[in-house]
Amino acid sequence: MNKKIMILEPDTTAGELLVSTAKKLNFEVVGVTQVDVYETYSQELRSNLSKVMLTQFTDLYKLVRILLHLHQKIMFKSSKWI
């Protein structure tokens, strides 16, 4: 089974812990963030993320499109949601 988790803005204290724990448990970790925030990510956080989707959280329309894209193309393609 291919386990996946999506985290909206993983660059927080709890988010980094969640990302590293999920990675240790063999989850594919997808992070959703903004370009300017992603540029400040540590190398460790970047390496623990399997995929990164960039959006603008203040642009609700774009955020919904990104989340739908993740749902349809990445998160549910030949996998079971955990």
A tleap script that builds the chain and sets N, CA, C and O, in Angstrom:
source leaprc.protein.ff14SB
mol = sequence {
  NMET ASN LYS LYS ILE MET ILE LEU GLU PRO
  ASP THR THR ALA GLY GLU LEU LEU VAL SER
  THR ALA LYS LYS LEU ASN PHE GLU VAL VAL
  GLY VAL THR GLN VAL ASP VAL TYR GLU THR
  TYR SER GLN GLU LEU ARG SER ASN LEU SER
  LYS VAL MET LEU THR GLN PHE THR ASP LEU
  TYR LYS LEU VAL ARG ILE LEU LEU HIE LEU
  HIE GLN LYS ILE MET PHE LYS SER SER LYS
  TRP CILE
}
set mol.1.N position { 0.846 -1.180 0.000 }
set mol.1.CA position { 0.000 0.000 0.000 }
set mol.1.C position { 0.889 1.240 0.000 }
set mol.1.O position { 1.865 1.314 0.746 }
set mol.2.N position { 0.548 2.198 -0.831 }
set mol.2.CA position { 1.281 3.443 -0.939 }
set mol.2.C position { 0.607 4.484 -0.051 }
set mol.2.O position { -0.455 4.997 -0.401 }
set mol.3.N position { 1.210 4.801 1.088 }
set mol.3.CA position { 0.616 5.737 2.042 }
set mol.3.C position { 1.057 7.163 1.711 }
set mol.3.O position { 2.234 7.415 1.452 }
set mol.4.N position { 0.106 8.083 1.722 }
set mol.4.CA position { 0.397 9.472 1.393 }
set mol.4.C position { -0.256 10.389 2.409 }
set mol.4.O position { -1.309 10.083 2.969 }
set mol.5.N position { 0.391 11.514 2.632 }
set mol.5.CA position { -0.169 12.549 3.502 }
set mol.5.C position { 0.134 13.905 2.875 }
set mol.5.O position { 1.222 14.125 2.343 }
set mol.6.N position { -0.840 14.811 2.944 }
set mol.6.CA position { -0.666 16.162 2.443 }
set mol.6.C position { -0.693 17.110 3.638 }
set mol.6.O position { -1.581 17.029 4.486 }
set mol.7.N position { 0.284 18.005 3.695 }
set mol.7.CA position { 0.383 18.945 4.808 }
set mol.7.C position { 0.370 20.366 4.248 }
set mol.7.O position { 1.220 20.745 3.442 }
set mol.8.N position { -0.618 21.141 4.698 }
set mol.8.CA position { -0.656 22.553 4.321 }
set mol.8.C position { 0.316 23.304 5.209 }
set mol.8.O position { 0.174 23.301 6.432 }
set mol.9.N position { 1.267 23.924 4.625 }
set mol.9.CA position { 2.370 24.650 5.249 }
set mol.9.C position { 3.087 23.833 6.330 }
set mol.9.O position { 2.809 23.978 7.521 }
set mol.10.N position { 4.006 22.980 5.896 }
set mol.10.CA position { 4.756 22.151 6.841 }
set mol.10.C position { 5.860 22.899 7.593 }
set mol.10.O position { 6.475 22.325 8.491 }
set mol.11.N position { 6.124 24.154 7.253 }
set mol.11.CA position { 7.213 24.885 7.908 }
set mol.11.C position { 6.742 25.515 9.219 }
set mol.11.O position { 6.747 26.735 9.381 }
set mol.12.N position { 6.342 24.662 10.138 }
set mol.12.CA position { 5.978 25.051 11.493 }
set mol.12.C position { 6.620 24.036 12.424 }
set mol.12.O position { 7.094 22.998 11.965 }
set mol.13.N position { 6.644 24.311 13.708 }
set mol.13.CA position { 7.228 23.357 14.654 }
set mol.13.C position { 6.523 22.012 14.564 }
set mol.13.O position { 7.173 20.975 14.433 }
set mol.14.N position { 5.200 22.027 14.632 }
set mol.14.CA position { 4.440 20.777 14.546 }
set mol.14.C position { 4.536 20.171 13.149 }
set mol.14.O position { 4.582 18.950 13.002 }
set mol.15.N position { 4.567 21.012 12.137 }
set mol.15.CA position { 4.644 20.525 10.757 }
set mol.15.C position { 5.934 19.780 10.474 }
set mol.15.O position { 5.908 18.722 9.845 }
set mol.16.N position { 7.062 20.310 10.927 }
set mol.16.CA position { 8.343 19.639 10.705 }
set mol.16.C position { 8.384 18.298 11.410 }
set mol.16.O position { 8.919 17.329 10.869 }
set mol.17.N position { 7.828 18.228 12.608 }
set mol.17.CA position { 7.763 16.961 13.337 }
set mol.17.C position { 6.861 15.972 12.599 }
set mol.17.O position { 7.193 14.792 12.483 }
set mol.18.N position { 5.731 16.449 12.108 }
set mol.18.CA position { 4.816 15.602 11.360 }
set mol.18.C position { 5.479 15.078 10.083 }
set mol.18.O position { 5.355 13.897 9.760 }
set mol.19.N position { 6.178 15.945 9.364 }
set mol.19.CA position { 6.861 15.550 8.127 }
set mol.19.C position { 7.916 14.483 8.417 }
set mol.19.O position { 7.954 13.456 7.739 }
set mol.20.N position { 8.764 14.711 9.405 }
set mol.20.CA position { 9.833 13.744 9.686 }
set mol.20.C position { 9.276 12.416 10.191 }
set mol.20.O position { 9.797 11.356 9.848 }
set mol.21.N position { 8.220 12.466 11.002 }
set mol.21.CA position { 7.600 11.232 11.491 }
set mol.21.C position { 6.944 10.467 10.352 }
set mol.21.O position { 7.101 9.250 10.250 }
set mol.22.N position { 6.212 11.170 9.498 }
set mol.22.CA position { 5.559 10.524 8.359 }
set mol.22.C position { 6.597 9.884 7.433 }
set mol.22.O position { 6.389 8.780 6.930 }
set mol.23.N position { 7.705 10.576 7.212 }
set mol.23.CA position { 8.775 10.042 6.359 }
set mol.23.C position { 9.341 8.756 6.968 }
set mol.23.O position { 9.574 7.785 6.247 }
set mol.24.N position { 9.562 8.740 8.284 }
set mol.24.CA position { 10.077 7.546 8.963 }
set mol.24.C position { 9.103 6.380 8.866 }
set mol.24.O position { 9.510 5.219 8.880 }
set mol.25.N position { 7.805 6.698 8.769 }
set mol.25.CA position { 6.774 5.659 8.656 }
set mol.25.C position { 6.480 5.307 7.195 }
set mol.25.O position { 5.488 4.643 6.894 }
set mol.26.N position { 7.360 5.762 6.291 }
set mol.26.CA position { 7.280 5.463 4.854 }
set mol.26.C position { 6.065 6.053 4.148 }
set mol.26.O position { 5.545 5.463 3.201 }
set mol.27.N position { 5.614 7.212 4.610 }
set mol.27.CA position { 4.578 7.941 3.906 }
set mol.27.C position { 5.221 8.778 2.809 }
set mol.27.O position { 6.346 9.255 2.959 }
set mol.28.N position { 4.508 8.953 1.716 }
set mol.28.CA position { 4.880 9.954 0.727 }
set mol.28.C position { 4.307 11.258 1.256 }
set mol.28.O position { 3.098 11.365 1.457 }
set mol.29.N position { 5.156 12.249 1.483 }
set mol.29.CA position { 4.734 13.493 2.121 }
set mol.29.C position { 4.666 14.603 1.071 }
set mol.29.O position { 5.670 14.949 0.448 }
set mol.30.N position { 3.464 15.154 0.887 }
set mol.30.CA position { 3.248 16.250 -0.050 }
set mol.30.C position { 3.029 17.527 0.755 }
set mol.30.O position { 2.110 17.604 1.569 }
set mol.31.N position { 3.866 18.515 0.526 }
set mol.31.CA position { 3.739 19.796 1.211 }
set mol.31.C position { 3.117 20.836 0.301 }
set mol.31.O position { 3.443 20.908 -0.884 }
set mol.32.N position { 2.225 21.638 0.850 }
set mol.32.CA position { 1.609 22.742 0.104 }
set mol.32.C position { 2.046 24.028 0.783 }
set mol.32.O position { 1.829 24.213 1.981 }
set mol.33.N position { 2.666 24.918 0.011 }
set mol.33.CA position { 3.212 26.144 0.583 }
set mol.33.C position { 3.245 27.251 -0.469 }
set mol.33.O position { 2.797 27.066 -1.600 }
set mol.34.N position { 3.776 28.385 -0.079 }
set mol.34.CA position { 3.962 29.526 -0.979 }
set mol.34.C position { 5.422 29.582 -1.409 }
set mol.34.O position { 6.300 29.097 -0.695 }
set mol.35.N position { 5.681 30.166 -2.560 }
set mol.35.CA position { 7.037 30.249 -3.095 }
set mol.35.C position { 7.973 30.940 -2.109 }
set mol.35.O position { 9.060 30.434 -1.832 }
set mol.36.N position { 7.562 32.088 -1.577 }
set mol.36.CA position { 8.445 32.844 -0.690 }
set mol.36.C position { 8.738 32.090 0.606 }
set mol.36.O position { 9.819 32.238 1.176 }
set mol.37.N position { 7.794 31.290 1.069 }
set mol.37.CA position { 8.022 30.502 2.286 }
set mol.37.C position { 8.908 29.303 1.968 }
set mol.37.O position { 9.808 28.971 2.739 }
set mol.38.N position { 8.656 28.655 0.834 }
set mol.38.CA position { 9.460 27.490 0.442 }
set mol.38.C position { 10.941 27.853 0.334 }
set mol.38.O position { 11.811 27.049 0.670 }
set mol.39.N position { 11.215 29.054 -0.132 }
set mol.39.CA position { 12.608 29.497 -0.282 }
set mol.39.C position { 13.341 29.548 1.058 }
set mol.39.O position { 14.572 29.542 1.081 }
set mol.40.N position { 12.612 29.597 2.170 }
set mol.40.CA position { 13.240 29.658 3.496 }
set mol.40.C position { 13.334 28.286 4.168 }
set mol.40.O position { 13.877 28.177 5.267 }
set mol.41.N position { 12.814 27.242 3.526 }
set mol.41.CA position { 12.839 25.904 4.116 }
set mol.41.C position { 14.266 25.424 4.340 }
set mol.41.O position { 15.161 25.699 3.541 }
set mol.42.N position { 14.464 24.708 5.432 }
set mol.42.CA position { 15.764 24.087 5.679 }
set mol.42.C position { 15.962 22.948 4.683 }
set mol.42.O position { 14.998 22.430 4.118 }
set mol.43.N position { 17.200 22.569 4.477 }
set mol.43.CA position { 17.500 21.459 3.574 }
set mol.43.C position { 16.875 20.161 4.083 }
set mol.43.O position { 16.429 19.333 3.290 }
set mol.44.N position { 16.844 19.985 5.401 }
set mol.44.CA position { 16.254 18.778 5.990 }
set mol.44.C position { 14.756 18.685 5.673 }
set mol.44.O position { 14.259 17.623 5.298 }
set mol.45.N position { 14.049 19.799 5.826 }
set mol.45.CA position { 12.620 19.796 5.521 }
set mol.45.C position { 12.391 19.516 4.044 }
set mol.45.O position { 11.519 18.722 3.690 }
set mol.46.N position { 13.162 20.158 3.185 }
set mol.46.CA position { 13.023 19.936 1.741 }
set mol.46.C position { 13.257 18.474 1.383 }
set mol.46.O position { 12.526 17.905 0.573 }
set mol.47.N position { 14.270 17.870 1.982 }
set mol.47.CA position { 14.594 16.486 1.637 }
set mol.47.C position { 13.564 15.492 2.174 }
set mol.47.O position { 13.442 14.392 1.636 }
set mol.48.N position { 12.827 15.850 3.213 }
set mol.48.CA position { 11.794 14.968 3.757 }
set mol.48.C position { 10.479 15.048 2.993 }
set mol.48.O position { 9.610 14.194 3.173 }
set mol.49.N position { 10.319 16.055 2.149 }
set mol.49.CA position { 9.099 16.181 1.356 }
set mol.49.C position { 9.255 15.419 0.046 }
set mol.49.O position { 10.250 15.582 -0.660 }
set mol.50.N position { 8.276 14.591 -0.275 }
set mol.50.CA position { 8.299 13.842 -1.534 }
set mol.50.C position { 7.917 14.738 -2.703 }
set mol.50.O position { 8.490 14.641 -3.788 }
set mol.51.N position { 6.942 15.611 -2.468 }
set mol.51.CA position { 6.475 16.549 -3.487 }
set mol.51.C position { 6.126 17.867 -2.807 }
set mol.51.O position { 5.802 17.905 -1.621 }
set mol.52.N position { 6.199 18.949 -3.583 }
set mol.52.CA position { 5.808 20.271 -3.084 }
set mol.52.C position { 4.884 20.899 -4.118 }
set mol.52.O position { 5.195 20.937 -5.309 }
set mol.53.N position { 3.756 21.386 -3.648 }
set mol.53.CA position { 2.835 22.127 -4.498 }
set mol.53.C position { 2.870 23.581 -4.027 }
set mol.53.O position { 2.693 23.864 -2.843 }
set mol.54.N position { 3.101 24.496 -4.970 }
set mol.54.CA position { 3.196 25.912 -4.626 }
set mol.54.C position { 1.880 26.621 -4.922 }
set mol.54.O position { 1.261 26.397 -5.962 }
set mol.55.N position { 1.464 27.469 -4.005 }
set mol.55.CA position { 0.223 28.218 -4.151 }
set mol.55.C position { 0.378 29.564 -3.460 }
set mol.55.O position { 1.449 29.891 -2.951 }
set mol.56.N position { -0.673 30.319 -3.446 }
set mol.56.CA position { -0.741 31.574 -2.704 }
set mol.56.C position { -1.943 31.445 -1.785 }
set mol.56.O position { -3.081 31.471 -2.253 }
set mol.57.N position { -1.713 31.306 -0.489 }
set mol.57.CA position { -2.804 31.058 0.442 }
set mol.57.C position { -3.815 32.191 0.492 }
set mol.57.O position { -4.952 31.974 0.910 }
set mol.58.N position { -3.436 33.391 0.080 }
set mol.58.CA position { -4.392 34.497 0.063 }
set mol.58.C position { -5.275 34.467 -1.179 }
set mol.58.O position { -6.268 35.192 -1.245 }
set mol.59.N position { -4.929 33.640 -2.165 }
set mol.59.CA position { -5.716 33.489 -3.387 }
set mol.59.C position { -6.532 32.203 -3.266 }
set mol.59.O position { -6.074 31.130 -3.658 }
set mol.60.N position { -7.737 32.318 -2.724 }
set mol.60.CA position { -8.566 31.155 -2.432 }
set mol.60.C position { -8.843 30.332 -3.686 }
set mol.60.O position { -8.820 29.103 -3.628 }
set mol.61.N position { -9.101 30.979 -4.803 }
set mol.61.CA position { -9.391 30.269 -6.047 }
set mol.61.C position { -8.205 29.393 -6.447 }
set mol.61.O position { -8.385 28.224 -6.789 }
set mol.62.N position { -7.001 29.948 -6.406 }
set mol.62.CA position { -5.810 29.183 -6.777 }
set mol.62.C position { -5.565 28.048 -5.783 }
set mol.62.O position { -5.184 26.948 -6.184 }
set mol.63.N position { -5.777 28.301 -4.504 }
set mol.63.CA position { -5.587 27.270 -3.485 }
set mol.63.C position { -6.532 26.092 -3.720 }
set mol.63.O position { -6.114 24.937 -3.636 }
set mol.64.N position { -7.780 26.372 -4.009 }
set mol.64.CA position { -8.748 25.297 -4.272 }
set mol.64.C position { -8.339 24.509 -5.512 }
set mol.64.O position { -8.445 23.282 -5.522 }
set mol.65.N position { -7.875 25.191 -6.553 }
set mol.65.CA position { -7.414 24.492 -7.764 }
set mol.65.C position { -6.241 23.565 -7.452 }
set mol.65.O position { -6.203 22.435 -7.938 }
set mol.66.N position { -5.283 24.030 -6.647 }
set mol.66.CA position { -4.133 23.210 -6.264 }
set mol.66.C position { -4.593 21.992 -5.475 }
set mol.66.O position { -4.145 20.878 -5.744 }
set mol.67.N position { -5.473 22.187 -4.513 }
set mol.67.CA position { -5.952 21.078 -3.698 }
set mol.67.C position { -6.732 20.067 -4.540 }
set mol.67.O position { -6.602 18.862 -4.324 }
set mol.68.N position { -7.523 20.526 -5.477 }
set mol.68.CA position { -8.234 19.610 -6.370 }
set mol.68.C position { -7.261 18.841 -7.246 }
set mol.68.O position { -7.448 17.650 -7.494 }
set mol.69.N position { -6.230 19.514 -7.711 }
set mol.69.CA position { -5.205 18.852 -8.515 }
set mol.69.C position { -4.528 17.744 -7.697 }
set mol.69.O position { -4.333 16.632 -8.188 }
set mol.70.N position { -4.178 18.058 -6.457 }
set mol.70.CA position { -3.576 17.044 -5.588 }
set mol.70.C position { -4.518 15.862 -5.404 }
set mol.70.O position { -4.102 14.706 -5.490 }
set mol.71.N position { -5.750 16.151 -5.158 }
set mol.71.CA position { -6.750 15.109 -4.938 }
set mol.71.C position { -6.863 14.199 -6.155 }
set mol.71.O position { -6.874 12.976 -6.018 }
set mol.72.N position { -6.946 14.782 -7.330 }
set mol.72.CA position { -7.199 14.017 -8.541 }
set mol.72.C position { -5.951 13.364 -9.121 }
set mol.72.O position { -6.034 12.238 -9.611 }
set mol.73.N position { -4.825 14.011 -9.084 }
set mol.73.CA position { -3.645 13.536 -9.805 }
set mol.73.C position { -2.576 12.898 -8.934 }
set mol.73.O position { -1.838 12.029 -9.399 }
set mol.74.N position { -2.483 13.313 -7.693 }
set mol.74.CA position { -1.374 12.853 -6.872 }
set mol.74.C position { -1.834 11.977 -5.727 }
set mol.74.O position { -1.372 10.844 -5.592 }
set mol.75.N position { -2.726 12.475 -4.909 }
set mol.75.CA position { -3.060 11.788 -3.665 }
set mol.75.C position { -3.818 10.475 -3.895 }
set mol.75.O position { -3.609 9.515 -3.153 }
set mol.76.N position { -4.686 10.413 -4.897 }
set mol.76.CA position { -5.532 9.240 -5.042 }
set mol.76.C position { -5.180 8.367 -6.236 }
set mol.76.O position { -5.870 7.378 -6.486 }
set mol.77.N position { -4.162 8.688 -6.961 }
set mol.77.CA position { -3.788 7.898 -8.121 }
set mol.77.C position { -3.179 6.579 -7.658 }
set mol.77.O position { -2.068 6.555 -7.127 }
set mol.78.N position { -3.892 5.505 -7.856 }
set mol.78.CA position { -3.424 4.150 -7.535 }
set mol.78.C position { -2.962 4.011 -6.096 }
set mol.78.O position { -1.969 3.332 -5.836 }
set mol.79.N position { -3.648 4.630 -5.168 }
set mol.79.CA position { -3.273 4.501 -3.769 }
set mol.79.C position { -4.512 4.557 -2.893 }
set mol.79.O position { -5.595 4.941 -3.336 }
set mol.80.N position { -4.332 4.176 -1.672 }
set mol.80.CA position { -5.412 4.230 -0.707 }
set mol.80.C position { -5.147 5.382 0.248 }
set mol.80.O position { -4.029 5.544 0.735 }
set mol.81.N position { -6.171 6.185 0.517 }
set mol.81.CA position { -6.038 7.323 1.416 }
set mol.81.C position { -5.948 6.847 2.851 }
set mol.81.O position { -6.750 6.016 3.278 }
set mol.82.N position { -5.004 7.350 3.589 }
set mol.82.CA position { -4.838 7.008 5.007 }
set mol.82.C position { -5.231 8.220 5.824 }
set mol.82.O position { -5.176 8.181 7.053 }
savepdb mol mol.pdb
quit
